[in-house]
Amino acid sequence: MSGQSGGLGDGPGADRFERLLDDLLATGDGVLTGGGVAARLVPVTAIAFDERTILKCRYSCPAWGRRWTCNDDAWGPRELIPLLQKYEKVAVLTGVDGNELFPAGLAFERAAFARGYFWALAVAVTPCYTCPECTYPEADCRHKPDLRPESAMAGIDTIQTLDSLGIERRPGGAFLRASFVFME
């Protein structure tokens, strides 16, 4: 899995994800060096799951039906919640810059996989922000090896999760984004 698309987990910056994993496993908290991504390792029971998240996708998101990860054919909360609840722990990654956070989630997943967490799975790390327009449904995704479920499609109530963990959602007035890497 590692290095399949764009080398997010390989190369000169890969060791910073290894250090972040070390920090999380040792203390439960960490900050990605050289960037604005913070992380906290929590038990899977700290993640707020709710099937109603699909309603926000379907009825209020402009991406619904226009992306590979956000449509009637994509797996939703009913399929994903029971699978994600089988994991033991979750790295909650947060930052205000999606262009930094989302690739960091994928790179962290790959670092965890390389460390023996073979079931590691990143959620809410959409590569969709890199494409001016999605190819859905006319052609294959340009970043298919990087496709992962969106948090709402996976039934994760991000707001409730961040609130229950005491993570400020509007640091300095900015909108905090979150990605999740499930590990076992």
N, C-alpha and C positions, 0 to 999 in steps of 0.2 A: 504494500500500500504506500509506503513512504516514497515520496518523490514522484508520484504519478503525474502530477500536473503542476508544472512551474517550479518544482523543487521547494515548495513552501517549508518542508521540514528538513531540507538539505542545505548545504552551502555554508558560507561564513557566519550567518546569523543563527544557524540551527542550535548552537550550544546555548544560546540564551533561553531557548525553550526547554532544554535539558535542565538548566539552572532553575527555571521557574517550576518545573516538575519536582526537582529536589526540594525547593523551598516549601511547596505545597505539602509534600509528603512529610516533611520535618515539622512544620509549624502550622499548616493549614491556611496560611496567607502568603501572598507574593506579589511582586510587581515585575512586569516584563522589562528588562533592562533596555534602555534606548528608546522607550516609547511610553505611551499613555494608557497601557492596559494593566489593570489590576486583576487579581484572581484570588478566589477563596475556595477551599476544598470543603465540601459539606456532604453529609449523608444524603442519599437519594430522598429520604423522607422529608428533607428540608425544601424540596421542590414542590411548589403548589401546582397540582394538576387539576384541570377542569375541562370537561368536554365542550363546554360552551364557548371556548376560545374560537372554535370554527365559525361561530356566528360573526365575530369581528372580521374574520378573513372574508367570508362569503358576502357579507352585506356592507362592509365599510372600507375595505381595502381596494384601492385602484389597481393593484396587481392581480387580483383574483381573476382567474381564467386567462391570464396573459403570461404566466410563467410556468415552467416545469414543476416547480415546488408548490404552486398555489392554484390548484384546479380540482375539478371533480374526480380526476383519475389519480391524483396524488394520495398517498396514505394520509389519513387524518387521525384525530385523537382516539377514536375507537380502536384503531389498529396499533397506534404507537404507545399510548399510555401503558397498557399492560406489559409491553416489551421494555420500555424505559424503566419501569418500576422494578425490574429484575436486577438492575445495576446496584452496586453498593455505594458508590460515591460519585459526586459530580463536581467538576471544576467550573465555578461560575466566573466567567471572564467579563469584565466591564470596561467600557471606555466611551468617550464621546465621539470618536472618529471611526465610523464604520469601515472606512477604507483601510484602517489599521487593525481594528478589532476582528473583522471577519476572517481575513487571512491568518491572523494569529490563532484563531480557534482551530482552523484546519491544521496549522503547523503544530499546535499543541497536541491535537489528536494523533498526528503522525509520530511525534516524539514519545507519547505514551505507548503507542503501538510498538515502537522500536524498543521500549523498555520492558515489554512483555505484557502490557495491557492490551491483549489482542482483540478484545471486544470494544475498545475505545471508540466512541462515536460522538462527533461534534454535531450540535443542533444550533440553528440560527447562525449559520456562517455563509449565507447565500453568496454565490459568485455573481448573482444577477446585477449587482451594482457595476460590474466591469463591462457589461454589454450595453450599447446604446438602445438596443431593442432585442427582446427575447425571440428566439426562433420558434417558441411554442405556438401552435402544434405542428407547424409546417415542416420543420427539420429537427434533427437531433440537437441537443444542447451543445454549445461550443465548449463547455466546461464540465462535461458529464462526470468525470472522475471526482469532481469537487462538489457535486450536488449532495445536499444534506437536507433533512426536514427543517422547515421553519418552526420557530418556537410555538406559535399559535396553532399551526397544523399538527404539532406534536402534543397539543393539549397543555402546554406550559403557560401558566398565568404568570408572566414575567413581573408584572407590577406587584402582585401579592408575594411572589418569591423574594424580590428585592426588599420589599417592606419588612417581611418577617425576618430577613437576615440583617436588618438595620442598615442597608446600603442606600445612601442618598441618591434619589433618582434625578434630581435637578442640581448637580454640583455647579455652583457659580452661575446658575440660570441656564446652563446647557442641558440638553436632553441626553441622558445616559442610555447607552445601548448595552445589550447583554448577549453573550453567547454561552453555551453550555457544552461541556465535554463530559459525557458519561463514561465512567471507568469501573472496571471490575478486576 
